[in-house]
């Protein structure tokens, strides 16, 4: 290694262990805000004696020199890279690249040396320290002056099926019996496993196992976002894990499956009983975007036509930060925004993110005009628990039976306007016949149905692009052979 990349604020400083002339890398100030914690970057140093026939000497053992004020006197101690809680049985450690080492000072029995040089050249004495080490993944290591907790990851992805599980490696010097576990809904326990209605977590001294107790479709049917926050407390440390259940399965990319099955390829459309000259078909549910641990989004469709995350009692306010409503021609859900482009840009069509073929897209104004002219009726979708969701059926003049309702299109209520529940959905069309006092770059066309009114009707209107509405994606019908 000829050069090292350092974080901002870190410089190479002189050391007493500078026999090679390389030095030790350290921050400009190695003292933490509490005056007791510091951070040093070291070159790799392995335990190699001067010759194969000789035992290790203190010159062969990596160490640090710690300065401590003891009884108002500055004193210095040599601390070897070893677990020195038992002075008679030391286990020395190499200093390896991409590793992190934490020294925890357990106790001091007497003053040390008068100068750093004397401490370095002398024996490690009168100080007892624990040494913890782990490999590169320090973003998942929590520690304080007493304890540490290592997690393989804090982002847990589970597959769609009930009993889908993920096990991660963990390590801590806090006994596993003392780990306290809880979910965001208030469910908590020290005993293992911890479970709520949707997920469970089991602990051992070296693992955490996360299990989905319900299938993805059942979670959605309960009106719940398929994710959970799990918190683990070990001593004074507190770790938070994000659980996300996705509508995917390992079978989607193993033998007999298709990697893109649940990302848009081979998804059956709804509305097959709609008659007329429609050359397009509708997705089985509204578009959903779930944010992953890396900050990117995974796009898929709600598993049921009725599903929309906004509250039917107050959908206007609950749309903000929701994961299934979008501003016009944008990819990030639940965020009012306007990219200020004159025309629609397919690169920012979230429907295009479904599947590898790019066959799904936001419907055009002209497609929704055709939908306005077919049979339709207001009605409700009855859920398994007896609850109902109001919306508009298309392709029928009467509310269909539970057995046949997926052969028609159903758009659930998404907002309240003028004291009526309405269904507003984006089209890809910019503003039409806009008054000259309005800037077209701020407006676009949306599709509106009003199932709360006695007169069933659907219309197209101009709306501000920063509005966040749901999207029911469409694709072209396959051509007949």
C-alpha positions in Angstrom: 0.0 0.0 0.0 1.6 3.3 -1.1 -1.2 5.7 -0.1 -4.2 5.7 2.2 -7.5 7.5 1.7 -8.4 9.4 4.9 -11.8 10.8 6.0 -12.0 14.6 6.2 -10.2 16.0 9.2 -7.8 13.1 9.6 -4.1 13.6 9.2 -0.9 11.5 9.6 0.7 12.3 12.9 4.0 11.4 14.6 4.2 8.4 16.8 6.7 6.8 19.2 6.3 3.5 17.3 7.8 4.8 14.1 10.6 2.4 13.3 9.5 2.0 9.7 9.0 5.7 9.2 5.3 5.1 8.3 3.7 6.5 11.4 0.2 6.2 12.6 -2.9 7.8 11.1 -5.0 9.8 13.5 -7.5 12.6 13.6 -6.3 16.1 14.3 -7.8 15.5 17.8 -8.1 11.9 18.9 -10.2 12.8 21.9 -14.0 12.4 21.8 -16.5 14.9 23.0 -16.5 13.3 26.4 -12.7 13.4 26.7 -12.5 9.6 27.0 -13.1 8.2 23.5 -10.8 8.5 20.5 -10.3 7.2 17.0 -7.0 6.2 15.5 -6.3 4.7 12.0 -3.4 2.2 12.1 -1.3 0.5 9.5 -1.5 -3.3 9.4 0.8 -5.0 11.9 1.1 -8.8 12.4 2.5 -10.7 15.2 5.8 -12.0 13.7 8.8 -12.7 16.0 12.3 -11.6 14.9 13.2 -15.2 13.9 11.1 -18.4 13.8 13.0 -19.8 16.8 12.3 -16.9 19.0 9.2 -16.1 21.1 7.4 -12.8 20.8 8.9 -9.8 22.5 7.1 -6.6 23.4 8.7 -5.0 20.3 6.7 -7.5 18.2 3.4 -6.8 19.9 1.2 -4.0 18.6 0.2 -1.5 21.3 -1.1 1.9 22.0 0.0 4.4 24.7 -2.8 5.9 26.7 -2.4 9.1 28.7 -4.6 9.4 31.8 -4.8 12.0 34.5 -4.6 10.0 37.8 -4.9 11.9 41.1 -4.2 15.2 39.3 -1.0 13.7 37.7 -0.6 12.9 34.0 0.5 9.3 33.7 0.9 7.0 30.7 0.2 3.3 30.2 1.1 0.8 27.5 -1.9 -1.2 26.3 -1.1 -4.2 24.1 -3.5 -5.5 21.5 -4.5 -8.3 23.8 -7.3 -9.2 26.2 -5.5 -8.2 29.4 -8.3 -8.8 31.9 -6.3 -11.8 33.0 -2.7 -10.7 33.3 -1.4 -14.2 33.4 -3.1 -15.4 30.2 -2.9 -12.8 27.4 -4.1 -13.5 23.9 -2.4 -11.2 21.5 -4.0 -9.9 18.3 -2.8 -8.9 14.9 -3.7 -5.4 13.7 -5.5 -6.2 10.4 -6.7 -4.0 7.7 -10.4 -3.3 7.5 -10.9 -4.3 11.1 -12.0 -2.2 14.0 -10.7 -2.6 17.5 -12.3 -1.2 20.7 -10.4 -0.9 23.9 -12.5 -0.8 27.1 -10.5 0.3 30.1 -11.8 -1.9 33.0 -9.7 -0.7 35.9 -6.4 1.0 36.9 -4.5 -0.1 40.0 -1.6 2.3 40.2 0.0 5.2 38.3 1.8 4.3 35.1 4.9 5.8 33.4 6.0 9.4 33.5 6.4 9.9 29.7 4.9 8.3 26.6 8.3 7.0 25.6 8.8 5.2 28.9 5.3 3.6 28.6 6.0 2.4 25.0 9.4 0.9 26.0 8.1 -0.6 29.2 5.7 -3.4 30.1 2.0 -3.1 30.1 1.1 -2.8 33.8 -1.3 -1.4 36.3 -4.0 -1.1 33.7 -6.6 -3.7 32.6 -8.5 -3.4 29.3 -10.8 -5.5 27.2 -10.2 -5.7 23.5 -13.0 -6.2 21.1 -12.5 -6.6 17.4 -14.6 -7.3 14.3 -14.3 -7.2 10.6 -15.2 -4.3 8.2 -18.9 -3.5 8.6 -18.5 -1.0 11.3 -21.7 0.8 10.3 -23.5 -2.1 12.1 -21.5 -2.0 15.3 -22.9 -0.1 18.3 -20.7 0.4 21.3 -20.1 2.6 24.3 -17.5 2.6 27.1 -19.1 -0.6 28.6 -20.4 -2.9 25.8 -20.6 -3.5 22.1 -23.1 -5.1 19.7 -22.4 -6.2 16.2 -25.1 -6.8 13.6 -24.5 -8.4 10.2 -27.1 -5.9 8.9 -30.0 -3.8 10.2 -32.2 -4.0 7.0 -34.2 -7.3 6.9 -36.0 -8.3 3.7 -38.5 -11.1 3.9 -40.2 -12.9 1.0 -44.0 -13.0 0.4 -44.9 -16.4 2.0 -45.9 -16.9 5.6 -43.0 -18.4 7.6 -40.4 -16.7 5.3 -37.4 -16.2 7.5 -34.0 -14.4 7.5 -31.2 -15.1 10.0 -28.4 -12.7 10.6 -25.2 -12.9 12.6 -24.9 -10.9 15.8 -22.3 -10.7 18.6 -22.1 -8.9 21.9 -20.5 -9.0 25.3 -23.9 -8.5 26.9 -25.5 -11.9 27.9 -28.2 -12.9 25.5 -30.6 -13.4 28.4 -30.4 -9.6 29.0 -31.3 -8.6 25.5 -34.7 -6.8 25.5 -36.7 -6.9 22.3 -39.7 -4.8 21.2 -41.7 -3.9 18.1 -43.0 -0.4 17.2 -46.5 -1.4 18.2 -45.4 -1.8 21.8 -45.0 -5.6 21.9 -42.0 -6.3 24.0 -40.2 -9.2 25.8 -36.9 -10.5 27.1 -37.8 -14.1 26.4 -37.4 -15.5 22.9 -39.1 -15.4 20.5 -40.9 -12.0 20.4 -44.0 -12.0 18.2 -46.8 -9.6 17.2 -49.6 -10.3 14.7 -47.2 -10.2 11.7 -43.6 -10.9 12.5 -41.5 -12.7 15.1 -37.9 -12.4 16.1 -35.9 -15.2 17.9 -32.5 -14.6 19.5 -29.5 -16.7 20.3 -26.1 -15.5 21.4 -24.9 -15.4 17.8 -28.1 -14.9 15.7 -31.3 -13.1 15.2 -34.0 -14.9 13.1 -36.8 -12.8 11.6 -39.9 -14.6 10.5 -43.0 -13.4 8.6 -46.1 -14.8 10.3 -48.5 -13.8 7.5 -48.2 -13.9 3.8 -47.6 -10.5 2.0 -51.2 -10.6 0.6 -52.7 -11.1 4.1 -50.7 -8.1 5.4 -52.0 -5.9 2.6 -55.5 -7.2 3.1 -55.3 -6.1 6.7 -54.6 -2.6 5.4 -51.1 -2.6 6.9 -47.8 -1.5 5.3 -45.7 -4.7 4.9 -42.9 -3.5 7.2 -42.0 -3.3 10.9 -39.5 -1.7 13.2 -37.8 -4.0 15.7 -35.7 -2.6 18.6 -33.2 -4.6 20.6 -31.7 -3.2 23.9 -28.4 -4.7 25.2 -27.2 -3.0 28.3 -27.3 0.7 27.5 -27.1 0.1 23.8 -30.2 0.3 21.6 -30.3 -1.1 18.0 -33.1 -0.6 15.5 -33.8 -3.0 12.6 -36.1 -2.3 9.6 -38.2 -5.3 8.5 -39.6 -5.2 4.9 -41.7 -7.9 3.4 -41.8 -7.9 -0.4 -44.2 -9.6 -2.9 -41.4 -11.7 -4.3 -40.2 -15.3 -3.7 -37.0 -17.3 -4.3 -39.1 -19.4 -6.7 -39.4 -16.3 -8.9 -35.8 -16.9 -10.1 -35.2 -20.6 -9.5 -36.2 -23.5 -11.8 -39.8 -23.1 -12.9 -40.0 -19.5 -11.9 -39.4 -16.1 -13.5 -37.2 -13.4 -11.9 -39.7 -10.7 -13.0 -43.0 -12.5 -12.3 -43.9 -10.1 -9.5 -42.2 -7.0 -11.0 -44.6 -6.7 -14.0 -44.0 -9.6 -16.3 -46.8 -12.2 -16.7 -49.0 -10.3 -14.2 -52.7 -11.0 -15.1 -54.7 -7.8 -15.9 -58.2 -7.1 -14.5 -61.3 -5.9 -16.3 -61.5 -8.7 -18.8 -65.3 -8.4 -18.9 -65.1 -4.8 -20.0 -66.6 -4.7 -23.5 -66.0 -2.2 -26.2 -63.0 -1.0 -28.2 -60.5 -0.8 -25.4 -57.0 -1.7 -26.7 -55.4 -1.6 -23.3 -55.9 -3.4 -19.9 -55.5 -2.4 -16.3 -53.0 -3.5 -13.6 -54.5 -5.7 -10.8 -54.0 -2.9 -8.2 -52.7 0.6 -7.7 -49.0 1.2 -8.1 -46.9 0.9 -4.9 -43.2 2.0 -4.3 -41.4 0.6 -1.3 -38.1 2.2 -0.3 -35.2 -0.2 0.2 -32.3 0.0 2.7 -30.1 1.5 -0.1 -32.5 4.3 -0.6 -33.8 3.0 -3.9 -37.4 2.0 -4.6 -39.0 -1.4 -5.5 -42.2 -0.9 -7.5 -45.0 -3.3 -7.7 -48.8 -3.5 -7.7 -51.2 -3.8 -4.7 -52.4 -7.4 -4.6 -56.1 -6.3 -4.5 -58.0 -3.7 -6.5 -59.5 -2.1 -3.4 -56.2 -1.4 -1.6 -55.0 2.1 -1.1 -53.0 3.2 2.0 -54.7 6.5 2.6 -57.3 6.8 5.3 -60.9 6.8 4.0 -61.8 9.2 6.9 -59.1 11.8 6.0 -57.4 10.8 2.7 -56.3 14.3 1.9 -53.8 14.6 4.8 -52.8 10.9 4.9 -51.6 11.0 1.3 -48.4 12.9 2.3 -45.6 10.3 2.8 -47.8 7.5 1.6 -46.1 4.9 -0.6 -48.8 4.5 -3.2 -49.5 8.1 -4.4 -47.3 10.2 -6.6 -46.9 13.7 -8.0 -47.3 13.9 -11.8 -44.5 12.2 -13.7 -42.3 11.5 -10.7 -40.7 8.4 -9.2 -40.8 9.1 -5.5 -44.1 8.4 -3.7 -45.8 10.6 -1.1 -43.8 13.7 -1.9 -45.4 16.9 -3.5 -43.0 17.9 -6.3 -42.8 19.3 -9.8 -39.9 18.6 -12.1 -40.9 21.6 -14.3 -40.7 19.8 -17.6 -43.0 20.9 -20.4 -43.9 17.4 -21.6 -44.3 13.9 -20.2 -41.0 12.0 -19.8 -41.1 8.2 -19.8 -37.9 8.0 -17.8 -39.9 9.4 -14.8 -43.0 7.2 -15.3 -43.1 5.0 -12.2 -45.3 2.4 -14.1 -42.3 1.8 -16.4 -40.4 0.5 -13.4 -42.6 -2.5 -13.3 -41.1 -5.5 -15.0 -38.1 -5.9 -17.3 -40.2 -5.2 -20.5 -41.4 -1.7 -19.6 -44.8 -2.7 -20.9 -46.8 -0.9 -18.1 -47.3 2.8 -18.3 -49.4 5.7 -16.9 -52.6 5.9 -18.9 -53.0 8.6 -21.4 -55.8 11.2 -21.4 -57.4 9.5 -24.4 -57.4 6.1 -22.8 -59.2 7.5 -19.8 -61.7 9.3 -22.0 -62.7 5.9 -23.4 -63.1 4.6 -19.9 -65.5 7.4 -19.2 -67.8 6.2 -22.0 -68.3 2.6 -20.8 -70.8 1.2 -18.3 -69.9 2.1 -14.7 -71.5 2.3 -11.2 -70.6 3.3 -7.7 -70.2 0.6 -5.2 -68.2 -1.0 -2.4 -65.6 -3.7 -2.2 -66.3 -5.9 0.8 -63.2 -7.3 2.6 -62.8 -10.6 4.4 -63.4 -8.9 7.8 -66.6 -7.4 6.7 -65.2 -3.9 6.2 -66.0 -2.1 3.0 -64.1 0.2 0.6 -66.0 2.6 -1.5 -65.1 3.2 -5.1 -66.2 3.0 -8.8 -66.7 -0.1 -10.9 -66.2 0.1 -14.7 -67.6 -2.3 -17.3 -70.9 -3.0 -15.4 -74.0 -1.1 -14.4 -74.5 -3.1 -11.2 -72.2 -4.0 -8.4 -70.6 -7.4 -9.3 -70.5 -10.4 -7.1 -67.4 -11.3 -5.1 -66.7 -14.1 -7.6 -66.8 -11.8 -10.6 -65.6 -8.4 -9.4 -62.0 -8.9 -10.6 -63.3 -9.2 -14.1 -64.2 -5.5 -13.9 -62.1 -2.4 -13.0 -62.5 -1.0 -9.6 -60.9 2.3 -8.5 -61.0 3.0 -4.8 -61.7 6.4 -3.2 -58.5 8.5 -2.9 -59.6 11.9 -1.7 -62.4 14.1 -0.3 -63.4 17.1 -2.4 -66.4 19.4 -1.8 -67.4 17.0 1.1 -67.6 14.1 -1.3 -65.4 11.0 -1.5 -63.8 10.9 -5.0 -61.3 8.8 -6.9 -58.6 10.9 -8.6 -56.0 9.2 -10.7 -53.2 10.7 -12.9 -53.0 10.6 -16.6 -49.8 11.3 -18.6 -51.4 14.3 -20.3 -50.3 17.9 -19.5 -52.8 20.6 -19.0 -55.6 21.1 -21.5 -57.5 24.3 -22.4 -55.9 26.0 -19.4 -56.8 29.6 -18.6 -54.0 32.0 -19.7 -53.4 33.1 -16.1 -52.1 29.7 -15.2 -48.6 28.3 -16.2 -49.1 25.0 -18.1 -45.8 23.7 -16.6 -47.6 23.5 -13.2 -50.7 21.7 -14.3 -51.6 18.3 -15.7 -54.7 16.2 -16.4 -56.2 13.8 -13.9 -59.1 11.4 -14.1 -61.9 11.9 -11.6 -64.8 9.7 -10.6 -67.3 10.6 -7.9 -68.8 7.5 -6.4 -70.2 9.4 -3.4 -72.6 11.3 -5.6 -76.0 9.9 -6.6 -75.3 10.5 -10.2 -72.4 8.2 -11.4 -70.0 10.2 -13.4 -66.3 10.4 -14.5 -64.5 13.4 -15.8 -61.1 14.7 -16.7 -59.7 17.9 -15.1 -56.6 20.0 -14.8 -54.8 19.7 -11.5 -51.6 21.0 -10.0 -48.7 18.7 -10.7 -47.6 18.7 -7.0 -50.8 16.9 -6.0 -50.1 13.4 -5.0 -52.6 11.0 -6.6 -52.7 7.2 -7.1 -51.9 5.6 -10.4 -53.6 2.6 -12.0 -51.1 1.5 -14.6 -52.1 0.1 -18.0 -50.5 -1.9 -20.8 -51.5 -2.6 -24.4 -53.6 -5.7 -24.9 -51.7 -8.5 -26.6 -52.5 -8.8 -30.3 -54.5 -11.7 -31.4 -52.5 -14.4 -33.2 
